[in-house]
Amino acid sequence: MQVCRIDGNVVSTHCHQSLKGWRILICQPLDENGADNGAPILAVDRQGAGFGDRVIMTTDGATTRALVGDEHSPVRNMVVGIVDG
């Protein structure tokens, strides 16, 4: 699990079939002090996170692929929660 900040979303005219209908967000990993920690990561979202929200993201590819319903999907990361306050 990783705490991230949402820095935007991805818009694409073409994508893998398993990603159609899913929101894909740009997630900036954060360290324990809230500072940027590494390169941004793309993740699917069904929680409704918005720009600037802090979220909890999982990198469990098997669970994420099960969620999108395709074991051959290229997706690996998923937003699993939005951090309050």
SEMAR-780068 format. One record per atom (N, C-alpha, C): residue number from 1; residue in one letter; x, y, z; atom name. Coordinates in Angstrom, 1 decimal. Each point is the difference from the previous one (the first is absolute). Layout:
// SEMAR-780068
resi | resn | x | y | z | name
NUM | a | X | Y | Z | CA
...
***
This chain:
// SEMAR-780068
resi | resn | x | y | z | name
1 | m | 0.8 | -1.2 | 0.0 | N
1 | m | -0.8 | 1.2 | 0.0 | CA
1 | m | 0.9 | 1.2 | 0.0 | C
2 | q | -0.5 | 1.1 | -0.6 | N
2 | q | 0.7 | 1.2 | -0.2 | CA
2 | q | -0.9 | 1.2 | 0.1 | C
3 | v | 0.4 | 1.0 | 0.7 | N
3 | v | -0.8 | 1.2 | 0.1 | CA
3 | v | 0.5 | 0.9 | -1.2 | C
4 | c | -1.0 | 0.5 | -0.7 | N
4 | c | 0.3 | 0.9 | -1.2 | CA
4 | c | -0.9 | 1.2 | 0.0 | C
5 | r | 0.4 | 1.0 | -0.8 | N
5 | r | -0.9 | 1.1 | -0.3 | CA
5 | r | -0.4 | -0.1 | -1.5 | C
6 | i | -1.3 | 0.3 | -0.2 | N
6 | i | -0.5 | 0.0 | -1.4 | CA
6 | i | 0.4 | 1.3 | -0.7 | C
7 | d | 0.8 | -0.2 | -1.1 | N
7 | d | 0.5 | 1.2 | -0.7 | CA
7 | d | -0.7 | 0.2 | -1.4 | C
8 | g | -0.9 | -0.9 | -0.3 | N
8 | g | -0.8 | 0.1 | -1.3 | CA
8 | g | -0.6 | -1.3 | -0.4 | C
9 | n | -0.5 | 0.0 | -1.2 | N
9 | n | -0.6 | -1.2 | -0.5 | CA
9 | n | 0.5 | -0.2 | -1.5 | C
10 | v | -0.2 | -1.2 | -0.5 | N
10 | v | 0.5 | -0.3 | -1.3 | CA
10 | v | -1.3 | -0.1 | -1.0 | C
11 | v | 0.2 | 0.6 | -1.1 | N
11 | v | -1.1 | -0.1 | -1.0 | CA
11 | v | 0.7 | -0.6 | -1.3 | C
12 | s | -0.7 | -1.0 | -0.5 | N
12 | s | 0.6 | -0.7 | -1.1 | CA
12 | s | -1.1 | -0.4 | -1.0 | C
13 | t | 0.3 | 0.1 | -1.3 | N
13 | t | -1.0 | -0.5 | -1.0 | CA
13 | t | 0.1 | -1.5 | -0.3 | C
14 | h | 1.2 | -0.5 | 0.4 | N
14 | h | 0.2 | -1.5 | -0.2 | CA
14 | h | 0.6 | -0.5 | 1.3 | C
15 | c | -0.6 | -1.2 | 0.5 | N
15 | c | 0.6 | -0.6 | 1.2 | CA
15 | c | -0.3 | -1.5 | -0.1 | C
16 | h | 0.6 | -0.7 | 0.9 | N
16 | h | -0.2 | -1.4 | 0.1 | CA
16 | h | -1.5 | -0.3 | 0.3 | C
17 | q | -0.5 | -1.0 | -0.6 | N
17 | q | -1.5 | -0.3 | 0.2 | CA
17 | q | -0.4 | 0.0 | 1.5 | C
18 | s | 0.9 | -0.6 | 0.8 | N
18 | s | -0.4 | -0.1 | 1.4 | CA
18 | s | -0.1 | 1.3 | 0.8 | C
19 | l | 0.5 | 1.1 | -0.6 | N
19 | l | 0.0 | 1.3 | 0.7 | CA
19 | l | -1.1 | 0.9 | -0.5 | C
20 | k | -0.8 | -0.4 | -0.9 | N
20 | k | -1.1 | 0.8 | -0.5 | CA
20 | k | -1.0 | 0.2 | 1.1 | C
21 | g | -0.4 | 1.2 | 0.2 | N
21 | g | -0.9 | 0.4 | 1.1 | CA
21 | g | 0.6 | 0.2 | 1.3 | C
22 | w | 1.3 | -0.2 | 0.2 | N
22 | w | 0.7 | 0.3 | 1.2 | CA
22 | w | 0.7 | 1.3 | 0.0 | C
23 | r | -0.1 | 0.7 | 1.2 | N
23 | r | 0.8 | 1.3 | 0.1 | CA
23 | r | 1.4 | -0.4 | 0.3 | C
24 | i | 1.0 | 0.6 | -0.6 | N
24 | i | 1.4 | -0.2 | 0.2 | CA
24 | i | 0.6 | 1.3 | 0.5 | C
25 | l | 0.6 | 0.0 | 1.2 | N
25 | l | 0.5 | 1.2 | 0.7 | CA
25 | l | 1.5 | 0.0 | 0.0 | C
26 | i | 0.6 | 1.2 | 0.0 | N
26 | i | 1.4 | 0.1 | 0.2 | CA
26 | i | 0.2 | 0.2 | 1.5 | C
27 | c | 0.7 | -0.9 | 0.6 | N
27 | c | 0.2 | -0.1 | 1.5 | CA
27 | c | 1.5 | 0.3 | 0.3 | C
28 | q | 0.2 | 1.1 | 0.8 | N
28 | q | 1.4 | 0.3 | 0.4 | CA
28 | q | 0.3 | -0.6 | 1.4 | C
29 | p | 0.9 | -1.0 | 0.0 | N
29 | p | 0.3 | -0.6 | 1.3 | CA
29 | p | 0.5 | 1.1 | 1.0 | C
30 | l | -0.3 | -0.2 | 1.3 | N
30 | l | 0.4 | 1.0 | 1.0 | CA
30 | l | 0.8 | -0.8 | 1.1 | C
31 | d | 1.0 | 0.7 | 0.6 | N
31 | d | 0.7 | -0.6 | 1.1 | CA
31 | d | -0.8 | 0.3 | 1.3 | C
32 | e | 0.6 | -0.4 | 1.2 | N
32 | e | -0.7 | 0.2 | 1.3 | CA
32 | e | -0.2 | 1.4 | 0.4 | C
33 | n | 0.7 | 0.9 | -0.7 | N
33 | n | -0.1 | 1.5 | 0.3 | CA
33 | n | -1.0 | 0.7 | -1.0 | C
34 | g | -0.5 | -0.8 | -1.0 | N
34 | g | -0.8 | 0.6 | -1.0 | CA
34 | g | 0.7 | 0.6 | -1.2 | C
35 | a | 1.3 | -0.2 | -0.1 | N
35 | a | 0.8 | 0.4 | -1.1 | CA
35 | a | -0.1 | -1.0 | -1.2 | C
36 | d | 0.2 | 0.5 | -1.2 | N
36 | d | 0.0 | -0.9 | -1.1 | CA
36 | d | 1.1 | -1.1 | 0.2 | C
37 | n | -0.3 | -1.2 | -0.4 | N
37 | n | 0.9 | -1.1 | 0.2 | CA
37 | n | 0.1 | -0.9 | -1.2 | C
38 | g | 0.7 | 0.4 | -1.1 | N
38 | g | 0.1 | -0.8 | -1.2 | CA
38 | g | -0.9 | 0.5 | -1.1 | C
39 | a | 0.0 | -0.8 | -1.1 | N
39 | a | -0.7 | 0.4 | -1.2 | CA
39 | a | -1.5 | -0.2 | 0.2 | C
40 | p | -0.9 | 0.7 | -0.7 | N
40 | p | -1.4 | -0.2 | 0.0 | CA
40 | p | -0.4 | -1.4 | -0.5 | C
41 | i | -1.1 | -0.5 | 0.5 | N
41 | i | -0.4 | -1.4 | -0.4 | CA
41 | i | -1.5 | 0.1 | -0.5 | C
42 | l | -0.4 | -0.8 | -1.0 | N
42 | l | -1.3 | 0.0 | -0.4 | CA
42 | l | -0.8 | -1.1 | 0.7 | C
43 | a | -1.2 | 0.3 | 0.4 | N
43 | a | -0.9 | -0.9 | 0.7 | CA
43 | a | -1.4 | 0.1 | -0.4 | C
44 | v | -0.7 | -1.1 | 0.0 | N
44 | v | -1.5 | 0.0 | -0.3 | CA
44 | v | -0.7 | 0.5 | 1.3 | C
45 | d | -1.1 | 0.6 | -0.1 | N
45 | d | -0.7 | 0.5 | 1.2 | CA
45 | d | -1.5 | -0.3 | -0.1 | C
46 | r | -0.6 | -0.5 | 1.0 | N
46 | r | -1.5 | -0.1 | 0.1 | CA
46 | r | -0.5 | 0.7 | 1.3 | C
47 | q | 0.9 | 0.7 | 0.7 | N
47 | q | -0.3 | 0.6 | 1.2 | CA
47 | q | -0.5 | 1.5 | -0.2 | C
48 | g | 0.3 | 0.5 | -1.2 | N
48 | g | -0.5 | 1.4 | -0.3 | CA
48 | g | 1.0 | 1.0 | 0.5 | C
49 | a | 1.3 | -0.3 | 0.1 | N
49 | a | 1.0 | 1.0 | 0.4 | CA
49 | a | 0.1 | 1.1 | -1.0 | C
50 | g | 0.3 | 1.2 | 0.6 | N
50 | g | 0.2 | 1.2 | -0.9 | CA
50 | g | 1.3 | 0.6 | 0.1 | C
51 | f | 0.3 | 1.0 | -0.8 | N
51 | f | 1.2 | 0.7 | -0.1 | CA
51 | f | 0.4 | 0.5 | 1.4 | C
52 | g | 1.3 | -0.3 | 0.5 | N
52 | g | 0.5 | 0.5 | 1.2 | CA
52 | g | -0.4 | -1.0 | 1.2 | C
53 | d | -0.9 | -0.9 | -0.2 | N
53 | d | -0.3 | -0.9 | 1.1 | CA
53 | d | 1.2 | -0.9 | 0.3 | C
54 | r | 0.1 | -0.4 | 1.3 | N
54 | r | 1.0 | -1.0 | 0.4 | CA
54 | r | -0.7 | -1.3 | 0.1 | C
55 | v | 0.6 | -1.0 | -0.6 | N
55 | v | -0.7 | -1.3 | -0.1 | CA
55 | v | 1.0 | -1.1 | 0.4 | C
56 | i | -0.6 | -1.2 | 0.3 | N
56 | i | 0.8 | -1.2 | 0.2 | CA
56 | i | -0.1 | -0.8 | -1.2 | C
57 | m | 1.1 | -0.4 | -0.6 | N
57 | m | 0.1 | -0.8 | -1.2 | CA
57 | m | 0.7 | -1.3 | 0.3 | C
58 | t | -0.5 | -1.0 | -0.7 | N
58 | t | 0.6 | -1.4 | 0.1 | CA
58 | t | 0.7 | -0.3 | -1.3 | C
59 | t | 1.1 | -0.7 | 0.1 | N
59 | t | 0.7 | -0.4 | -1.2 | CA
59 | t | -0.2 | -1.5 | -0.2 | C
60 | d | -1.1 | -0.6 | 0.6 | N
60 | d | -0.3 | -1.4 | -0.2 | CA
60 | d | -0.6 | -0.3 | -1.3 | C
61 | g | 0.8 | -0.3 | -1.0 | N
61 | g | -0.5 | -0.2 | -1.4 | CA
61 | g | -1.1 | -1.1 | -0.1 | C
62 | a | 0.1 | -1.1 | 0.7 | N
62 | a | -1.0 | -1.0 | -0.1 | CA
62 | a | -1.4 | 0.5 | 0.4 | C
63 | t | 0.0 | 0.7 | 1.1 | N
63 | t | -1.3 | 0.5 | 0.5 | CA
63 | t | -0.6 | 1.0 | -0.9 | C
64 | t | 0.9 | 0.9 | -0.6 | N
64 | t | -0.5 | 1.0 | -0.9 | CA
64 | t | -0.5 | -0.6 | -1.3 | C
65 | r | 0.7 | -1.0 | -0.5 | N
65 | r | -0.4 | -0.7 | -1.2 | CA
65 | r | -1.3 | -0.7 | 0.2 | C
66 | a | -0.2 | -0.6 | 1.2 | N
66 | a | -1.3 | -0.6 | 0.3 | CA
66 | a | -1.1 | 1.0 | 0.0 | C
67 | l | 0.3 | 1.2 | 0.5 | N
67 | l | -1.0 | 1.1 | 0.1 | CA
67 | l | -0.5 | 0.4 | -1.4 | C
68 | v | 1.0 | 0.1 | -0.9 | N
68 | v | -0.4 | 0.5 | -1.4 | CA
68 | v | -0.5 | -1.2 | -0.8 | C
69 | g | 0.1 | -1.2 | 0.5 | N
69 | g | -0.6 | -1.2 | -0.6 | CA
69 | g | 0.8 | -0.6 | -1.2 | C
70 | d | 1.3 | 0.2 | 0.0 | N
70 | d | 0.9 | -0.5 | -1.0 | CA
70 | d | 1.3 | -0.4 | 0.5 | C
71 | e | 0.3 | -1.3 | 0.1 | N
71 | e | 1.3 | -0.4 | 0.6 | CA
71 | e | 1.2 | 0.3 | -0.8 | C
72 | h | -0.2 | 0.5 | -1.3 | N
72 | h | 1.0 | 0.3 | -0.9 | CA
72 | h | 0.2 | 1.6 | -0.1 | C
73 | s | -0.8 | 0.7 | 0.8 | N
73 | s | 0.1 | 1.5 | -0.1 | CA
73 | s | 1.3 | 0.5 | 0.4 | C
74 | p | 0.5 | 1.1 | -0.6 | N
74 | p | 1.3 | 0.6 | 0.4 | CA
74 | p | -0.1 | 0.8 | 1.3 | C
75 | v | -1.1 | 0.1 | 0.5 | N
75 | v | -0.2 | 0.9 | 1.2 | CA
75 | v | 0.6 | -0.7 | 1.3 | C
76 | r | 0.6 | 0.8 | 0.9 | N
76 | r | 0.5 | -0.6 | 1.2 | CA
76 | r | -0.4 | 0.8 | 1.2 | C
77 | n | -0.2 | 1.3 | -0.1 | N
77 | n | -0.2 | 0.9 | 1.2 | CA
77 | n | -1.5 | 0.4 | 0.1 | C
78 | m | -0.5 | 0.1 | 1.2 | N
78 | m | -1.4 | 0.4 | 0.2 | CA
78 | m | -0.1 | 0.9 | 1.3 | C
79 | v | -0.8 | 1.0 | -0.1 | N
79 | v | -0.3 | 0.8 | 1.2 | CA
79 | v | -1.0 | -0.8 | 0.8 | C
80 | v | 0.3 | -0.2 | 1.3 | N
80 | v | -0.9 | -0.8 | 0.9 | CA
80 | v | -0.6 | 0.9 | 1.1 | C
81 | g | 0.4 | 1.3 | 0.1 | N
81 | g | -0.6 | 0.8 | 1.0 | CA
81 | g | 0.4 | 1.4 | -0.1 | C
82 | i | -0.8 | 0.9 | 0.5 | N
82 | i | 0.3 | 1.5 | 0.0 | CA
82 | i | 0.3 | 0.3 | 1.5 | C
83 | v | 1.1 | 0.7 | 0.2 | N
83 | v | 0.4 | 0.4 | 1.4 | CA
83 | v | -0.8 | 1.2 | 0.4 | C
84 | d | -0.6 | -0.1 | 1.2 | N
84 | d | -0.8 | 1.1 | 0.6 | CA
84 | d | 1.0 | 0.9 | 0.8 | C
85 | g | -0.3 | 1.3 | 0.0 | N
85 | g | 0.7 | 1.0 | 0.8 | CA
85 | g | 1.4 | -0.2 | 0.2 | C
***
